[in-house]
Amino acid sequence: MTDLVSLPPQPAGTPWPTRDWPTGDVPASADRTRLHQLADYAFASILPDDLRETHALVVIHRGRLVFERYGAGVTATDTLPSWSVAKSITQALMGLVVKDGLADITAPAAVPEWREPGDPRRAITLDQMLRMSDGLAFLEVYTPDGPSDTVAMLFGEGRDDVAHYAAQKPLAHAPGTFWSYSSGTANLVARAASIATGKFGADFEAYMRARLFAPLGMASPVPKFDAAGTFIGSSYCFATARDFARFGLLYLRDGVWDGVRLLPEGWVDYARTPTSQESIETGRYGAHWWLDIAGPGSFSANGFQGQFIVVVPDRDLVIVRLGATQEDTIESVKQWIKAIAECFPRTA
């Protein structure tokens, strides 16, 4: 098993941000000058060509909010898009289902469309879905002017039942043999969580709030559902930057919040354990979380146009960046986030 960087505990005397974020100063040991230079660059009145619009930057260090800035017309109370950051929230929801004993990730996934005897997709497990190794032929493209299963699922023929749309896809590879990032797969996982709990639509939203959002003090999230009652876990959970940071802190603290274990023991390690990939050109992947963008050991929830929740265990950091960046310069955003992280000293 891959060695993982230890997850730091909440420092003694630091309140959990269930009601309000405890605040602090950027430590004297950090490169404060560089941090402000990076922020000034991102939030300049003339937008930088590589980053384009940065709507929010929130930095949590050792459990305290130490740096925060917002773009023109955006405030700390505004809910902003998650895009695929929602996939990592979906991973947390499946963790709750597993903790309740309602699902086994090593067992075949609950997909009604695959019940016919002889259907090779019946063998696909939740683990393979969470690792994007299910083998389904799903075309993950974001441009509307060409073939795109993502666009068709979210905005076209599949929008009323996103999981059913994804479930219709045939296998392109044997399950567990090929990694391919897929929003359709994330929606199948989201529906599997509903099937396991017996809750859809408003009932599942109430479950999300009671079991995940409320314990963390996340009051702002607005999850979106399709007409079939499935949480669109690939793409849609709006929230404030501070609430996205709360979610990141849950993972930095190993799924424990204020002394209460919310996620199963080992679930965060599962999220950040690398998946076998033929190519890591787009980055290494865990289980509905990306790896390494702020250096080895970091892991992140990444979304379209540069939405990021980045967890950096060896610096005891959570960095949230929300904005609108063209996909052809997303690597610049990742490098900028890494530079933000490197302003802070290692604590491990």
NORRAJO-V359502 format. One record per residue. N is the residue number from 1. RES is the residue in one letter. SS is DSSP state (2 for helix, 1 for strand, 0 for the rest). PHI is phi in whole degrees, -180 to 180 (999 if undefined). NEAR is the number of other ideal C-beta (glycine too) atoms within 8 Angstrom. Layout:
n:N res:RES ss:SS phi:PHI near:NEAR
n:N res:RES ss:SS phi:PHI near:NEAR
This chain:
n:1 res:M ss:0 phi:999 near:3
n:2 res:T ss:0 phi:-63 near:5
n:3 res:D ss:0 phi:-69 near:3
n:4 res:L ss:0 phi:-112 near:8
n:5 res:V ss:0 phi:-65 near:8
n:6 res:S ss:0 phi:-62 near:6
n:7 res:L ss:0 phi:-89 near:9
n:8 res:P ss:0 phi:-77 near:10
n:9 res:P ss:0 phi:-77 near:5
n:10 res:Q ss:0 phi:-65 near:7
n:11 res:P ss:0 phi:-60 near:8
n:12 res:A ss:0 phi:-57 near:4
n:13 res:G ss:0 phi:85 near:3
n:14 res:T ss:0 phi:-97 near:10
n:15 res:P ss:0 phi:-64 near:4
n:16 res:W ss:0 phi:-76 near:9
n:17 res:P ss:0 phi:-84 near:14
n:18 res:T ss:0 phi:-67 near:8
n:19 res:R ss:0 phi:-106 near:4
n:20 res:D ss:0 phi:-132 near:4
n:21 res:W ss:0 phi:-72 near:9
n:22 res:P ss:0 phi:-67 near:10
n:23 res:T ss:1 phi:-108 near:6
n:24 res:G ss:0 phi:-159 near:8
n:25 res:D ss:0 phi:-98 near:4
n:26 res:V ss:0 phi:-60 near:11
n:27 res:P ss:0 phi:-62 near:9
n:28 res:A ss:0 phi:-62 near:4
n:29 res:S ss:0 phi:-77 near:4
n:30 res:A ss:0 phi:-84 near:11
n:31 res:D ss:0 phi:-89 near:7
n:32 res:R ss:2 phi:-65 near:9
n:33 res:T ss:2 phi:-62 near:6
n:34 res:R ss:2 phi:-64 near:9
n:35 res:L ss:2 phi:-58 near:13
n:36 res:H ss:2 phi:-69 near:8
n:37 res:Q ss:2 phi:-63 near:8
n:38 res:L ss:2 phi:-64 near:12
n:39 res:A ss:2 phi:-67 near:11
n:40 res:D ss:2 phi:-60 near:8
n:41 res:Y ss:2 phi:-63 near:10
n:42 res:A ss:2 phi:-69 near:11
n:43 res:F ss:0 phi:-104 near:9
n:44 res:A ss:0 phi:-63 near:8
n:45 res:S ss:0 phi:-63 near:2
n:46 res:I ss:0 phi:-95 near:4
n:47 res:L ss:0 phi:-62 near:7
n:48 res:P ss:0 phi:-67 near:9
n:49 res:D ss:0 phi:-62 near:6
n:50 res:D ss:0 phi:-85 near:8
n:51 res:L ss:0 phi:-89 near:16
n:52 res:R ss:0 phi:56 near:13
n:53 res:E ss:1 phi:-81 near:9
n:54 res:T ss:1 phi:-111 near:13
n:55 res:H ss:1 phi:-90 near:11
n:56 res:A ss:1 phi:-155 near:15
n:57 res:L ss:1 phi:-135 near:16
n:58 res:V ss:1 phi:-128 near:14
n:59 res:V ss:1 phi:-122 near:14
n:60 res:I ss:1 phi:-110 near:14
n:61 res:H ss:1 phi:-124 near:15
n:62 res:R ss:0 phi:53 near:9
n:63 res:G ss:0 phi:85 near:12
n:64 res:R ss:1 phi:-119 near:11
n:65 res:L ss:1 phi:-77 near:14
n:66 res:V ss:1 phi:-114 near:11
n:67 res:F ss:1 phi:-154 near:11
n:68 res:E ss:1 phi:-156 near:11
n:69 res:R ss:1 phi:-151 near:8
n:70 res:Y ss:1 phi:-130 near:11
n:71 res:G ss:0 phi:-79 near:11
n:72 res:A ss:0 phi:-58 near:3
n:73 res:G ss:0 phi:79 near:3
n:74 res:V ss:0 phi:-117 near:9
n:75 res:T ss:0 phi:-127 near:5
n:76 res:A ss:0 phi:-65 near:8
n:77 res:T ss:0 phi:-96 near:5
n:78 res:D ss:0 phi:-80 near:8
n:79 res:T ss:0 phi:-85 near:8
n:80 res:L ss:1 phi:-124 near:13
n:81 res:P ss:0 phi:-66 near:8
n:82 res:S ss:0 phi:-94 near:15
n:83 res:W ss:0 phi:45 near:10
n:84 res:S ss:0 phi:-75 near:14
n:85 res:V ss:2 phi:-54 near:15
n:86 res:A ss:2 phi:-60 near:17
n:87 res:K ss:2 phi:-61 near:13
n:88 res:S ss:2 phi:-71 near:14
n:89 res:I ss:2 phi:-65 near:15
n:90 res:T ss:2 phi:-62 near:16
n:91 res:Q ss:2 phi:-62 near:14
n:92 res:A ss:2 phi:-64 near:12
n:93 res:L ss:2 phi:-63 near:14
n:94 res:M ss:2 phi:-65 near:15
n:95 res:G ss:2 phi:-60 near:12
n:96 res:L ss:2 phi:-62 near:13
n:97 res:V ss:2 phi:-63 near:12
n:98 res:V ss:2 phi:-64 near:13
n:99 res:K ss:2 phi:-60 near:10
n:100 res:D ss:0 phi:-81 near:7
n:101 res:G ss:0 phi:76 near:4
n:102 res:L ss:0 phi:-97 near:7
n:103 res:A ss:0 phi:-152 near:12
n:104 res:D ss:0 phi:-125 near:6
n:105 res:I ss:0 phi:-69 near:10
n:106 res:T ss:0 phi:-87 near:6
n:107 res:A ss:0 phi:-94 near:8
n:108 res:P ss:1 phi:-54 near:7
n:109 res:A ss:0 phi:-71 near:11
n:110 res:A ss:0 phi:-81 near:9
n:111 res:V ss:0 phi:-132 near:11
n:112 res:P ss:2 phi:-56 near:6
n:113 res:E ss:2 phi:-67 near:7
n:114 res:W ss:2 phi:-107 near:10
n:115 res:R ss:0 phi:-81 near:7
n:116 res:E ss:0 phi:-62 near:6
n:117 res:P ss:0 phi:-56 near:3
n:118 res:G ss:0 phi:88 near:4
n:119 res:D ss:0 phi:-72 near:8
n:120 res:P ss:2 phi:-65 near:8
n:121 res:R ss:2 phi:-73 near:11
n:122 res:R ss:2 phi:-61 near:9
n:123 res:A ss:2 phi:-82 near:7
n:124 res:I ss:0 phi:-66 near:14
n:125 res:T ss:1 phi:-99 near:13
n:126 res:L ss:2 phi:-63 near:14
n:127 res:D ss:2 phi:-60 near:9
n:128 res:Q ss:2 phi:-64 near:12
n:129 res:M ss:2 phi:-67 near:14
n:130 res:L ss:2 phi:-64 near:12
n:131 res:R ss:0 phi:-95 near:11
n:132 res:M ss:0 phi:58 near:13
n:133 res:S ss:0 phi:-123 near:13
n:134 res:D ss:0 phi:-76 near:11
n:135 res:G ss:0 phi:89 near:14
n:136 res:L ss:1 phi:-69 near:15
n:137 res:A ss:0 phi:-85 near:7
n:138 res:F ss:0 phi:-115 near:13
n:139 res:L ss:0 phi:-91 near:8
n:140 res:E ss:0 phi:-88 near:11
n:141 res:V ss:0 phi:-131 near:10
n:142 res:Y ss:0 phi:-109 near:8
n:143 res:T ss:0 phi:-97 near:7
n:144 res:P ss:0 phi:-76 near:6
n:145 res:D ss:0 phi:-95 near:3
n:146 res:G ss:0 phi:-145 near:6
n:147 res:P ss:0 phi:-59 near:5
n:148 res:S ss:0 phi:-155 near:12
n:149 res:D ss:2 phi:-69 near:16
n:150 res:T ss:2 phi:-63 near:13
n:151 res:V ss:2 phi:-65 near:12
n:152 res:A ss:2 phi:-64 near:11
n:153 res:M ss:2 phi:-70 near:16
n:154 res:L ss:2 phi:-84 near:13
n:155 res:F ss:2 phi:-126 near:7
n:156 res:G ss:0 phi:-117 near:8
n:157 res:E ss:0 phi:-63 near:5
n:158 res:G ss:0 phi:-95 near:13
n:159 res:R ss:0 phi:-65 near:10
n:160 res:D ss:0 phi:-81 near:6
n:161 res:D ss:0 phi:-152 near:10
n:162 res:V ss:2 phi:-66 near:16
n:163 res:A ss:2 phi:-70 near:12
n:164 res:H ss:2 phi:-63 near:10
n:165 res:Y ss:2 phi:-58 near:14
n:166 res:A ss:2 phi:-66 near:18
n:167 res:A ss:2 phi:-67 near:11
n:168 res:Q ss:0 phi:-76 near:6
n:169 res:K ss:0 phi:-72 near:9
n:170 res:P ss:0 phi:-79 near:6
n:171 res:L ss:1 phi:-78 near:10
n:172 res:A ss:0 phi:-99 near:8
n:173 res:H ss:0 phi:-145 near:8
n:174 res:A ss:0 phi:-62 near:8
n:175 res:P ss:0 phi:-53 near:14
n:176 res:G ss:0 phi:84 near:7
n:177 res:T ss:0 phi:-112 near:7
n:178 res:F ss:0 phi:-150 near:9
n:179 res:W ss:0 phi:-91 near:11
n:180 res:S ss:0 phi:-153 near:12
n:181 res:Y ss:0 phi:-62 near:7
n:182 res:S ss:0 phi:-150 near:12
n:183 res:S ss:2 phi:-69 near:16
n:184 res:G ss:2 phi:-61 near:16
n:185 res:T ss:2 phi:-62 near:13
n:186 res:A ss:2 phi:-60 near:16
n:187 res:N ss:2 phi:-73 near:17
n:188 res:L ss:2 phi:-66 near:15
n:189 res:V ss:2 phi:-64 near:17
n:190 res:A ss:2 phi:-61 near:16
n:191 res:R ss:2 phi:-68 near:11
n:192 res:A ss:2 phi:-60 near:15
n:193 res:A ss:2 phi:-66 near:17
n:194 res:S ss:2 phi:-66 near:14
n:195 res:I ss:2 phi:-61 near:8
n:196 res:A ss:2 phi:-64 near:10
n:197 res:T ss:2 phi:-88 near:11
n:198 res:G ss:0 phi:73 near:5
n:199 res:K ss:0 phi:-125 near:8
n:200 res:F ss:0 phi:-132 near:9
n:201 res:G ss:2 phi:56 near:7
n:202 res:A ss:2 phi:-60 near:5
n:203 res:D ss:2 phi:-67 near:8
n:204 res:F ss:2 phi:-72 near:15
n:205 res:E ss:2 phi:-62 near:11
n:206 res:A ss:2 phi:-63 near:9
n:207 res:Y ss:2 phi:-63 near:10
n:208 res:M ss:2 phi:-58 near:13
n:209 res:R ss:2 phi:-70 near:10
n:210 res:A ss:2 phi:-70 near:7
n:211 res:R ss:2 phi:-96 near:9
n:212 res:L ss:2 phi:-120 near:14
n:213 res:F ss:2 phi:-70 near:10
n:214 res:A ss:2 phi:-61 near:9
n:215 res:P ss:2 phi:-59 near:10
n:216 res:L ss:2 phi:-88 near:14
n:217 res:G ss:0 phi:80 near:10
n:218 res:M ss:0 phi:-84 near:12
n:219 res:A ss:0 phi:-92 near:6
n:220 res:S ss:0 phi:-91 near:10
n:221 res:P ss:0 phi:-55 near:13
n:222 res:V ss:1 phi:-126 near:8
n:223 res:P ss:1 phi:-79 near:13
n:224 res:K ss:0 phi:-109 near:10
n:225 res:F ss:1 phi:-124 near:11
n:226 res:D ss:0 phi:-88 near:11
n:227 res:A ss:0 phi:-66 near:6
n:228 res:A ss:0 phi:-84 near:10
n:229 res:G ss:0 phi:89 near:9
n:230 res:T ss:0 phi:-91 near:15
n:231 res:F ss:1 phi:-61 near:14
n:232 res:I ss:0 phi:-81 near:15
n:233 res:G ss:0 phi:-71 near:16
n:234 res:S ss:0 phi:-77 near:16
n:235 res:S ss:0 phi:-150 near:13
n:236 res:Y ss:0 phi:-129 near:10
n:237 res:C ss:1 phi:-148 near:12
n:238 res:F ss:1 phi:-69 near:12
n:239 res:A ss:1 phi:-166 near:14
n:240 res:T ss:0 phi:-76 near:11
n:241 res:A ss:2 phi:-61 near:16
n:242 res:R ss:2 phi:-65 near:13
n:243 res:D ss:2 phi:-73 near:14
n:244 res:F ss:2 phi:-60 near:15
n:245 res:A ss:2 phi:-66 near:16
n:246 res:R ss:2 phi:-59 near:12
n:247 res:F ss:2 phi:-62 near:16
n:248 res:G ss:2 phi:-62 near:16
n:249 res:L ss:2 phi:-64 near:13
n:250 res:L ss:2 phi:-56 near:14
n:251 res:Y ss:2 phi:-76 near:14
n:252 res:L ss:2 phi:-63 near:13
n:253 res:R ss:0 phi:-100 near:12
n:254 res:D ss:0 phi:65 near:9
n:255 res:G ss:0 phi:80 near:14
n:256 res:V ss:1 phi:-109 near:10
n:257 res:W ss:1 phi:-133 near:12
n:258 res:D ss:0 phi:52 near:5
n:259 res:G ss:0 phi:86 near:4
n:260 res:V ss:1 phi:-111 near:7
n:261 res:R ss:1 phi:-80 near:7
n:262 res:L ss:0 phi:-93 near:13
n:263 res:L ss:0 phi:-100 near:13
n:264 res:P ss:0 phi:-59 near:9
n:265 res:E ss:0 phi:-58 near:5
n:266 res:G ss:0 phi:89 near:6
n:267 res:W ss:2 phi:-68 near:12
n:268 res:V ss:2 phi:-70 near:11
n:269 res:D ss:2 phi:-62 near:9
n:270 res:Y ss:2 phi:-60 near:9
n:271 res:A ss:2 phi:-61 near:14
n:272 res:R ss:0 phi:-106 near:10
n:273 res:T ss:0 phi:-86 near:11
n:274 res:P ss:0 phi:-60 near:9
n:275 res:T ss:0 phi:-92 near:12
n:276 res:S ss:0 phi:-66 near:5
n:277 res:Q ss:0 phi:-133 near:9
n:278 res:E ss:0 phi:-69 near:4
n:279 res:S ss:0 phi:-141 near:5
n:280 res:I ss:0 phi:-114 near:6
n:281 res:E ss:0 phi:-57 near:4
n:282 res:T ss:0 phi:-90 near:5
n:283 res:G ss:0 phi:115 near:9
n:284 res:R ss:1 phi:-77 near:10
n:285 res:Y ss:1 phi:-129 near:14
n:286 res:G ss:0 phi:-106 near:15
n:287 res:A ss:0 phi:-127 near:12
n:288 res:H ss:0 phi:61 near:12
n:289 res:W ss:0 phi:-137 near:14
n:290 res:W ss:1 phi:-91 near:12
n:291 res:L ss:1 phi:-125 near:13
n:292 res:D ss:0 phi:82 near:11
n:293 res:I ss:0 phi:-70 near:13
n:294 res:A ss:0 phi:-109 near:13
n:295 res:G ss:0 phi:108 near:10
n:296 res:P ss:0 phi:-56 near:5
n:297 res:G ss:0 phi:94 near:10
n:298 res:S ss:0 phi:-79 near:14
n:299 res:F ss:1 phi:-147 near:13
n:300 res:S ss:1 phi:-153 near:13
n:301 res:A ss:1 phi:-97 near:15
n:302 res:N ss:1 phi:-113 near:9
n:303 res:G ss:1 phi:-132 near:13
n:304 res:F ss:0 phi:-48 near:9
n:305 res:Q ss:0 phi:65 near:10
n:306 res:G ss:0 phi:90 near:15
n:307 res:Q ss:1 phi:-90 near:17
n:308 res:F ss:1 phi:-143 near:17
n:309 res:I ss:1 phi:-118 near:15
n:310 res:V ss:1 phi:-113 near:17
n:311 res:V ss:1 phi:-108 near:12
n:312 res:V ss:1 phi:-124 near:15
n:313 res:P ss:2 phi:-60 near:13
n:314 res:D ss:2 phi:-76 near:10
n:315 res:R ss:2 phi:-117 near:12
n:316 res:D ss:0 phi:52 near:13
n:317 res:L ss:1 phi:-125 near:14
n:318 res:V ss:1 phi:-127 near:14
n:319 res:I ss:1 phi:-120 near:17
n:320 res:V ss:1 phi:-113 near:16
n:321 res:R ss:1 phi:-125 near:14
n:322 res:L ss:1 phi:-125 near:13
n:323 res:G ss:1 phi:-178 near:15
n:324 res:A ss:1 phi:-142 near:7
n:325 res:T ss:0 phi:-121 near:14
n:326 res:Q ss:0 phi:-64 near:7
n:327 res:E ss:2 phi:-61 near:8
n:328 res:D ss:2 phi:-76 near:4
n:329 res:T ss:2 phi:-123 near:12
n:330 res:I ss:2 phi:-60 near:10
n:331 res:E ss:2 phi:-59 near:6
n:332 res:S ss:2 phi:-67 near:10
n:333 res:V ss:2 phi:-64 near:15
n:334 res:K ss:2 phi:-61 near:10
n:335 res:Q ss:2 phi:-67 near:8
n:336 res:W ss:2 phi:-65 near:13
n:337 res:I ss:2 phi:-64 near:14
n:338 res:K ss:2 phi:-60 near:11
n:339 res:A ss:2 phi:-65 near:10
n:340 res:I ss:2 phi:-60 near:13
n:341 res:A ss:2 phi:-60 near:15
n:342 res:E ss:2 phi:-71 near:8
n:343 res:C ss:0 phi:-70 near:12
n:344 res:F ss:0 phi:-104 near:11
n:345 res:P ss:0 phi:-74 near:7
n:346 res:R ss:0 phi:-71 near:5
n:347 res:T ss:0 phi:-109 near:8
n:348 res:A ss:0 phi:-104 near:9
